[in-house]
Amino acid sequence: MRAIFFGTPQLAVPSLEAVAALADVVQVVCQPDRPAGRGLKLRPPPVKVRALELGLEVVQPRRVKRAAFAESLRALEADVAVVIAYGRILPKAVLDAPRRGCVNVHASLLPAWRGAGPIQWAIVNGDDRTGVCLMQMDEGMDTGPVLACDETPIDPDETAGELGQRLSEMGAAILTRELPRWVAGEITPVPQAHAAATNAPLLSKEDGAIRWGDSARAVHDRVRGMHPWPGAHTSLDGTALKVHRTQVVPGAGEPGVVLSADAEGIVVACGEGAVALTKVQLTGKRRLDAGPFLSGHPISAGTRLGAA
């Protein structure tokens, strides 16, 4: 089996390794190197780093809609292309270049959470289950027919980063099991129930703003869904305060007002119930557990965080 692999972030690395174990990976396609860190030095994406370690050819096109790119893919005579978190929409000419087209591992139970942020939005919306789907790609946004799905529960305290790591391993497993069957023509694609679809749009920093008028459970879900990026945030005395961890706790009061603060957490009233902020970070400072944070930044009951 000859395969092309499209992917960019760490989330896609286990799948790259799985495909490399199954097939002759004739090319790896990922996003260009990006400036990162204080010095803004160019940093290669994780898929590129791992692909080079595996001795695979890597290309990083700035444009994928040019006819020449599709022609170069056709010339590789691949059986299939596998796409995981590549970061760009592929045109039809690219999708049709391999003999069996392109397949995608999507981190949701389609048609739920189509789009760029399926893991984060599943958590923010309080879902208790998710999974990975192997799907045949078409020109829509995650609208192609499904080849296989695996489910998993979401722990009520699991963050998007933690869940993403689990789903990346599940994605590698479903590829190992199902990709050879797809290439061999042993799987019949199942169309999605488009009327039941939900959208998971690209995240922005504004999505991390804590809405204290929401229920405690909804606040907790937003905090864990936005971790590690873009991060949940509020404000303390006019300074941005990033919230890394919370717990739902008993309590009632005006939304956004601190009810108590000790080493166990900074307890803040929500629209219904309360949450304890257990790990926080002021702008430009280290992230700290509640106890060490309060030693340097005492907070009294009645302090208001952010906007009610």
C-alpha positions in Angstrom: 0.0 0.0 0.0 1.3 3.4 -1.0 0.1 6.3 1.1 0.4 10.1 1.4 0.0 11.6 4.8 -1.3 15.1 5.5 -1.0 16.5 9.1 0.6 19.2 11.1 0.3 19.2 15.0 1.3 16.7 17.7 -2.2 15.3 17.6 -1.5 13.8 14.2 1.9 12.2 15.1 0.5 8.9 16.4 -1.5 8.5 13.2 1.6 9.2 11.1 3.4 6.5 13.0 0.5 4.1 12.4 0.4 4.7 8.7 4.1 4.4 8.4 3.9 1.0 10.0 1.1 -0.1 7.5 2.2 1.4 4.2 5.0 2.9 2.1 4.5 6.5 2.9 5.7 8.2 -0.3 5.2 11.8 1.0 4.2 13.7 4.1 2.5 17.1 3.6 2.4 19.6 6.5 2.0 23.3 7.1 5.1 25.5 6.7 7.4 26.2 9.6 6.1 29.1 11.8 7.7 31.7 14.0 7.5 30.7 17.7 8.9 31.6 21.1 10.3 34.9 22.3 12.9 35.1 19.5 10.2 34.2 16.8 12.5 31.7 15.3 11.0 29.4 12.7 9.8 26.2 14.3 8.9 23.0 12.3 5.5 21.4 13.1 5.6 18.2 15.1 4.6 16.0 12.1 7.5 17.3 10.1 9.9 16.5 12.9 8.7 13.0 13.3 8.5 12.4 9.6 12.1 13.3 9.1 13.0 11.1 12.0 11.3 8.3 10.2 13.2 9.1 7.0 10.1 10.2 5.1 10.0 12.9 2.4 8.3 16.1 3.6 6.7 18.9 1.6 5.2 22.1 3.0 3.3 23.8 0.2 2.0 27.4 0.9 -0.9 26.8 -1.5 -2.7 23.5 -2.1 -5.2 24.8 -4.7 -2.7 25.1 -7.5 -3.0 22.6 -10.3 0.6 21.7 -10.1 0.3 20.5 -6.5 -2.5 18.0 -7.4 -0.5 16.9 -10.4 2.5 16.2 -8.2 0.3 14.0 -5.9 -1.1 12.1 -8.9 2.4 11.4 -10.0 3.1 9.6 -6.7 0.6 6.9 -7.7 -0.6 6.5 -4.1 -3.4 4.2 -3.1 -4.7 6.6 -0.4 -4.1 9.8 1.4 -4.6 10.1 5.1 -5.5 13.5 6.5 -5.4 14.4 10.3 -5.5 18.0 11.5 -3.7 19.3 8.4 -5.2 22.7 8.8 -6.3 23.5 5.2 -9.3 22.6 3.1 -8.3 20.4 0.2 -9.7 21.0 -3.3 -11.3 18.2 -5.3 -8.3 17.7 -7.5 -6.2 16.9 -4.4 -9.0 14.7 -2.9 -9.1 12.7 -6.1 -5.4 12.3 -6.7 -4.9 9.0 -4.8 -6.5 5.8 -6.2 -8.9 5.4 -3.2 -9.1 9.2 -2.5 -8.5 10.8 0.8 -9.6 9.7 4.3 -9.7 11.7 7.4 -9.6 10.8 11.1 -12.0 13.2 12.8 -12.1 13.6 16.6 -15.8 13.4 17.1 -18.7 11.1 16.6 -19.9 12.5 13.3 -22.1 14.2 12.4 -21.5 15.9 15.8 -19.0 18.6 16.0 -17.9 19.1 12.4 -15.1 21.6 12.1 -11.8 22.7 13.6 -12.5 22.4 17.3 -14.4 19.2 17.9 -12.7 18.2 21.1 -13.0 21.6 22.7 -16.7 22.2 21.8 -17.7 18.7 22.9 -16.3 19.4 26.4 -17.7 23.0 26.5 -21.1 21.7 25.7 -21.0 19.1 28.4 -20.9 16.0 26.3 -20.2 12.8 28.2 -19.1 10.7 25.2 -17.1 11.3 22.1 -14.8 9.3 19.8 -13.0 9.2 16.5 -14.4 8.6 13.0 -12.6 7.5 9.9 -14.4 9.1 7.0 -14.1 9.4 3.2 -13.4 13.1 2.4 -15.4 15.2 0.1 -15.4 18.9 -0.6 -17.5 19.8 2.4 -16.3 20.4 6.0 -16.3 16.9 7.5 -19.4 16.0 5.5 -18.1 12.8 3.8 -19.5 9.3 4.5 -18.2 7.4 7.5 -16.1 4.3 7.3 -15.7 3.4 11.0 -16.1 5.0 14.5 -14.8 4.2 17.9 -16.4 5.7 21.1 -15.0 6.7 24.5 -16.5 8.4 27.6 -15.4 11.9 28.5 -14.4 12.2 32.2 -16.2 15.1 33.9 -12.9 16.7 34.8 -10.9 15.9 31.7 -9.4 18.8 29.8 -9.3 19.2 26.0 -5.6 18.6 26.1 -6.0 15.3 28.0 -8.8 14.1 25.8 -7.0 15.1 22.7 -4.1 12.9 23.6 -6.4 9.9 24.2 -8.2 10.5 20.9 -4.9 10.8 19.0 -4.0 7.3 20.1 -7.6 6.1 19.2 -7.1 7.6 15.8 -3.9 5.7 15.3 -5.7 2.5 16.3 -8.7 2.9 14.0 -6.3 3.5 11.1 -4.3 0.4 11.9 -7.5 -1.6 11.9 -9.5 -0.1 9.1 -7.2 1.6 6.6 -6.1 -1.7 4.9 -9.7 -2.8 4.7 -10.7 0.5 3.0 -7.9 0.3 0.4 -8.8 -3.3 -0.3 -12.4 -2.3 -1.0 -13.9 -4.1 2.0 -15.8 -1.2 3.6 -19.0 0.3 2.4 -19.2 4.1 3.3 -22.2 5.2 5.4 -23.6 8.7 4.6 -23.9 11.0 7.5 -27.2 12.2 8.9 -26.7 15.8 7.8 -29.8 17.1 9.6 -28.3 16.1 12.9 -24.9 17.9 12.4 -23.4 20.3 14.9 -20.6 22.7 14.2 -17.3 23.1 16.0 -15.8 26.4 14.7 -12.2 27.5 15.0 -11.4 28.8 18.5 -10.6 32.3 19.3 -9.2 33.9 22.6 -12.7 35.4 23.2 -14.1 31.9 23.5 -12.1 31.5 26.7 -13.9 34.3 28.5 -15.7 32.9 31.6 -19.4 33.7 31.8 -20.1 33.9 35.5 -23.8 34.0 34.8 -23.7 30.4 33.5 -24.2 27.5 35.8 -21.2 26.2 37.7 -21.1 23.1 35.6 -21.1 25.2 32.4 -18.2 27.3 33.8 -16.3 24.2 34.7 -16.8 22.7 31.3 -15.6 25.9 29.6 -12.5 26.0 31.7 -11.5 22.4 30.9 -12.7 22.7 27.2 -10.4 25.7 26.6 -7.4 24.1 28.2 -4.6 24.4 27.1 -5.6 26.8 24.3 -6.9 29.5 24.2 -7.3 29.2 27.9 -10.2 30.2 30.1 -9.9 33.7 31.6 -11.5 36.4 33.7 -10.1 39.5 35.4 -9.0 40.3 38.9 -8.7 44.0 39.8 -8.5 44.9 36.2 -5.7 42.3 35.4 -6.3 39.3 33.2 -6.5 36.1 35.3 -6.1 32.8 33.4 -8.0 29.9 35.0 -6.4 26.4 34.4 -8.4 24.2 36.8 -11.7 24.4 38.6 -14.0 22.2 40.7 -17.8 22.4 41.0 -18.6 23.1 44.7 -21.6 24.1 46.8 -22.3 27.8 47.1 -24.6 30.6 46.0 -24.3 34.3 45.5 -24.0 37.0 42.9 -22.4 35.6 39.8 -18.7 36.5 39.6 -18.3 37.3 43.3 -15.8 35.5 45.5 -17.5 33.6 48.3 -14.3 32.4 50.0 -10.6 31.9 49.3 -8.2 29.5 50.9 -5.6 26.9 50.0 -8.4 24.6 48.7 -9.5 27.1 46.1 -11.0 30.5 45.3 -14.7 29.9 45.4 -16.7 32.0 43.0 -20.5 32.2 42.7 -22.0 31.3 39.3 -25.5 31.8 37.9 -26.3 28.4 39.6 -23.9 27.0 42.2 -20.3 27.8 42.5 -16.8 26.8 41.3 -13.5 26.7 43.1 -10.5 28.0 41.1 -7.8 25.6 42.0 -5.0 26.6 39.6 -4.7 30.2 38.2 -2.2 32.5 36.6 -1.9 36.2 36.3 -0.6 37.7 33.1 3.2 37.4 32.9 3.4 35.2 36.0 3.7 31.5 36.7 0.6 29.3 37.0 0.0 28.4 40.7 -2.2 26.4 42.9 -4.7 28.4 44.9 -2.7 28.3 48.1 0.6 29.7 46.8 -1.3 32.2 44.6 -3.2 33.6 47.6 0.0 33.9 49.6 1.2 36.5 47.1 -2.2 37.9 46.0 -4.7 37.8 48.9 -8.4 37.8 47.8 -11.2 38.6 50.2 -14.8 37.5 50.1 -16.9 39.9 48.1 -14.2 40.5 45.4 -15.7 40.6 41.9 -14.0 38.7 39.1 -14.6 39.7 35.5 -18.2 40.8 34.5 -21.3 39.3 36.1 
